[in-house]
Amino acid sequence: MQALFIGHAYIDVTFLTGHVPEGDEKTIADDYAISFGGNAVTAAFCCAKLGIAPDLLCTAADDWLAIMFRDMARAHSVTVHERKVAESSLSFIMPNDGKRAIVRCRDDHYLHPFPTLNLDGCKVLHIDGHQPDAALHYVKRCRELGILTSLDGGGVRSNTDEVLQYIDIAIASVRFCEQLGLSVPETLQYLKSKGCRIGGVTRGEFGMDWYDETGQIRNLPAFPVPLPRIRDTNGAGDVFHGAYVYSYLNAPEKPWGEHFDFARAASAHAIQHLGNEASLPGLEDVAAVREEFLAEAS
């Protein structure tokens, strides 16, 4: 095990339509995609596509959607450790004009405790705050073992404040800031106060505000992908997380600015494709994005 990701698994149904029906209406979508979903789950698949297949602790049911998810994980060589629930979770995603609306059907009533895994060889733990009991257990264990811990702060969870005490790399969203009632600078200061070595807030097309190894505040601009080429922004943040985890595993000696620069190119690739499966970048895709946009974004 080189890396462990912990999160909640979904099957995502993503569709493009110019009109959402109401009442007794029907409509036909322009395009659609079905893929795996979930924050840490998509990040794990991204890391695997880039070349380092991680272990994934996530929810799983005994239904046909779970069979589909297991097939997807097998195709990407992701090792899944299941935590049982009664029903698989679904997300219905409607991208529109650079944004996306989501309807989620989620079962997070766990039928069993989380599994205890052997962390021998593990170098990174990445969590998204789902399965809060498992998240807290593993961040504490990884801190004891000297394993790097990473948090996708997409939202404030029930024990986020406690979990952050054991996080090395904390990258949050604007929604996270809003839930805390803090501005972006105040959130960065909050992450510092919790002891996070690196902290940041992703802001979509405005890039990421973050503080580096010395505590200096920086801005990493997003690559300027033209609006007509943006098909689906859902999952782009998850790709960002998976890509920087891969970059760290591949070259841990590099500064975090370089890992995040790699990750923003992966995200710029992702938003040009529909659905998480098609959005996953390979190394050649990251290189192509950097070659096209780096001069404009610098």
C-alpha positions in Angstrom: 0.0 0.0 0.0 1.5 3.3 -1.1 -1.5 5.5 -0.4 -4.9 5.1 1.4 -7.9 7.2 0.4 -11.0 7.2 2.6 -14.4 8.5 1.5 -18.0 7.8 0.4 -18.6 6.0 -3.0 -21.2 7.1 -5.5 -22.3 6.2 -8.9 -22.5 9.5 -10.8 -25.1 10.0 -13.6 -24.0 13.2 -15.4 -26.2 14.6 -18.2 -26.3 17.7 -20.4 -29.7 19.2 -21.1 -30.9 22.7 -22.0 -34.2 22.1 -20.1 -35.0 20.4 -16.8 -38.6 19.0 -17.1 -41.2 19.8 -14.5 -44.6 18.3 -13.7 -45.5 15.7 -16.3 -42.9 16.8 -18.9 -40.2 14.7 -20.6 -37.0 15.7 -22.3 -34.1 14.1 -24.0 -30.5 14.9 -22.8 -27.9 16.0 -25.2 -25.3 13.7 -23.7 -24.6 11.7 -20.6 -21.9 9.8 -18.7 -22.0 7.2 -15.9 -19.0 6.8 -13.7 -17.7 6.4 -10.2 -18.1 9.4 -7.9 -17.3 10.8 -4.4 -14.6 13.2 -3.4 -11.8 10.9 -2.1 -13.0 8.2 -4.4 -12.5 10.2 -7.6 -9.2 11.4 -6.2 -8.1 7.8 -5.7 -9.1 6.9 -9.3 -7.1 10.0 -10.5 -4.0 8.9 -8.7 -4.4 5.5 -10.2 -4.8 6.8 -13.8 -1.6 8.9 -13.3 0.3 5.8 -12.5 0.1 4.9 -8.7 -2.9 2.8 -7.8 -3.9 3.4 -4.2 -6.0 1.5 -1.6 -9.5 2.9 -1.1 -11.7 2.5 2.0 -15.3 3.4 1.0 -18.9 2.4 1.3 -20.3 -0.6 -0.5 -23.6 -2.3 -0.8 -24.7 -5.7 -2.2 -26.6 -4.5 -5.2 -26.0 -4.1 -9.0 -24.6 -0.6 -8.6 -21.9 -1.9 -6.3 -21.0 -4.5 -9.0 -20.6 -1.7 -11.4 -18.4 0.2 -9.0 -16.2 -2.9 -8.3 -15.7 -3.4 -12.0 -14.6 0.3 -12.4 -12.1 -0.1 -9.5 -10.8 -3.3 -10.9 -10.2 -1.6 -14.3 -8.1 1.0 -12.6 -6.3 -1.4 -10.3 -7.7 0.4 -7.2 -7.8 -1.9 -4.2 -11.2 -1.4 -2.4 -11.8 -2.1 1.3 -15.5 -2.1 1.7 -17.6 -0.7 4.6 -21.1 -2.1 4.2 -24.3 -0.1 3.7 -27.7 -1.3 2.6 -27.9 0.7 -0.6 -25.4 2.2 -3.1 -25.3 5.9 -3.3 -26.2 7.9 -6.5 -25.5 11.4 -7.7 -27.4 13.0 -10.6 -25.3 15.9 -12.0 -26.4 18.6 -14.4 -23.5 20.7 -15.6 -24.5 24.2 -16.9 -22.4 27.2 -17.9 -19.3 26.3 -15.9 -21.3 25.3 -12.8 -23.2 22.2 -11.8 -26.3 21.2 -10.0 -26.4 17.9 -8.0 -29.0 15.7 -6.5 -27.6 13.0 -4.2 -29.2 9.8 -2.9 -26.9 8.8 -0.1 -26.9 5.9 2.4 -24.4 6.6 5.1 -25.8 4.3 7.8 -22.9 1.9 8.2 -23.9 -1.7 8.9 -20.4 -2.5 10.4 -17.5 -0.7 11.9 -14.7 0.4 9.6 -12.0 -2.2 8.8 -8.6 -2.0 10.4 -6.0 -2.0 7.7 -2.3 -2.7 7.7 -0.5 0.6 6.8 2.9 -1.0 6.1 4.5 0.9 3.2 1.8 3.7 3.2 3.2 7.1 2.5 0.0 9.2 2.2 -3.4 9.2 3.7 -6.1 11.3 1.9 -9.5 11.8 3.4 -12.6 13.9 2.5 -14.2 13.8 6.0 -16.9 11.2 5.2 -16.8 8.2 7.5 -15.8 10.6 10.3 -15.0 7.8 12.7 -12.7 6.1 10.2 -11.2 9.4 9.2 -10.3 10.3 12.8 -8.9 6.9 13.5 -6.6 6.8 10.5 -5.3 10.4 10.8 -4.3 9.7 14.4 -2.6 6.4 13.4 -0.8 8.0 10.4 0.4 10.8 12.6 1.9 8.2 15.0 3.6 6.4 12.0 4.9 9.6 10.4 2.6 9.2 7.3 1.6 12.3 5.4 -2.0 13.2 5.9 -4.1 15.2 3.4 -7.7 16.6 3.7 -10.1 17.6 1.0 -12.1 20.2 2.9 -15.1 20.3 0.6 -17.4 20.8 3.5 -17.3 21.0 7.3 -18.0 17.5 8.8 -19.0 16.5 12.3 -15.4 16.2 13.6 -13.5 18.4 11.2 -12.1 20.6 14.0 -10.6 17.6 15.7 -9.4 15.9 12.5 -7.5 19.0 11.4 -5.1 18.6 14.4 -3.7 15.6 12.6 -3.6 17.0 9.0 -0.4 18.0 7.2 -2.0 19.2 3.9 -5.4 20.8 4.2 -7.0 22.1 1.0 -10.5 23.5 1.5 -13.3 24.9 -0.7 -15.1 28.3 -0.6 -18.1 26.3 0.8 -15.9 25.2 3.7 -15.1 28.9 4.4 -18.8 29.8 4.2 -19.8 27.0 6.6 -17.2 28.3 9.1 -18.3 31.9 8.6 -14.8 32.9 7.7 -13.2 34.7 4.8 -10.6 33.0 2.7 -7.7 34.7 4.6 -9.3 33.9 7.9 -9.7 30.2 6.8 -6.0 30.0 5.9 -5.2 31.4 9.4 -7.5 28.9 10.9 -5.8 26.0 9.1 -2.4 27.4 10.3 -3.7 27.5 13.9 -4.7 23.8 13.7 -1.1 23.0 12.8 -1.5 22.2 9.1 1.9 22.6 7.4 0.3 23.5 4.1 -3.1 25.0 3.7 -5.2 26.3 0.8 -8.6 27.3 -0.4 -9.6 26.5 -4.0 -11.7 29.1 -5.7 -12.6 27.6 -9.1 -11.7 29.8 -12.0 -9.9 32.1 -9.6 -7.3 29.5 -8.7 -6.1 28.7 -5.2 -5.0 30.9 -2.3 -2.6 29.0 -0.1 0.4 29.2 2.3 3.6 27.4 1.6 6.2 25.7 3.8 7.4 29.0 5.2 3.8 30.3 5.9 3.9 32.7 3.0 0.5 33.4 1.4 0.5 32.7 -2.4 -2.0 32.6 -5.2 -1.9 29.8 -7.8 -3.9 31.0 -10.8 -6.2 28.5 -12.6 -5.3 27.7 -16.2 -7.4 29.9 -18.5 -9.5 27.2 -20.3 -11.9 28.9 -22.7 -15.5 28.7 -21.6 -16.7 27.0 -24.8 -14.3 24.1 -24.0 -15.6 23.6 -20.4 -18.0 20.7 -20.4 -18.2 19.5 -16.7 -16.6 21.1 -13.7 -17.9 18.4 -11.3 -15.0 16.4 -9.9 -12.3 18.8 -11.0 -11.4 19.5 -7.3 -11.2 15.8 -6.6 -8.9 15.4 -9.6 -6.8 18.2 -8.1 -6.4 16.3 -4.8 -5.7 13.0 -6.5 -3.1 14.7 -8.8 -1.1 16.3 -6.0 -1.1 13.1 -4.0 0.3 11.3 -7.1 2.9 14.1 -7.6 4.0 13.9 -3.9 4.3 10.1 -4.1 6.3 10.4 -7.3 8.7 13.1 -6.1 8.3 13.8 -2.4 11.4 16.0 -2.4 9.7 18.7 -4.5 8.2 21.7 -2.9 4.4 21.8 -2.6 4.2 24.6 -5.1 5.3 22.1 -7.8 2.8 19.5 -6.7 0.0 22.0 -6.9 1.2 23.2 -10.3 0.9 19.7 -11.6 -2.5 19.3 -10.0 -4.0 22.5 -11.6 -3.0 21.1 -15.0 -4.8 17.9 -14.2 -7.9 19.9 -13.2 -7.8 21.9 -16.3 -7.9 18.7 -18.3 -10.8 17.4 -16.3 -13.2 20.2 -16.9 -13.0 19.7 -20.6 -14.6 16.2 -20.4 -18.0 14.9 -19.3 -18.1 12.6 -16.3 -15.4 11.5 -13.9 -14.2 8.6 -16.0 -13.5 10.7 -19.1 -12.1 13.5 -16.9 -9.2 11.5 -15.5 -5.9 12.7 -16.9 -2.9 10.6 -17.8 0.6 12.0 -17.6 0.5 13.0 -21.3 -2.7 15.0 -20.7 -1.1 16.9 -17.9 1.9 17.7 -20.1 -0.3 18.9 -22.9 -2.3 21.3 -20.7 0.9 22.7 -19.2 2.4 23.2 -22.7 -0.8 25.0 -23.9 -1.6 27.2 -21.0 1.5 27.7 -18.8 2.7 30.9 -20.6 -0.8 32.5 -20.3 -1.2 31.6 -16.6 2.2 32.7 -15.4 
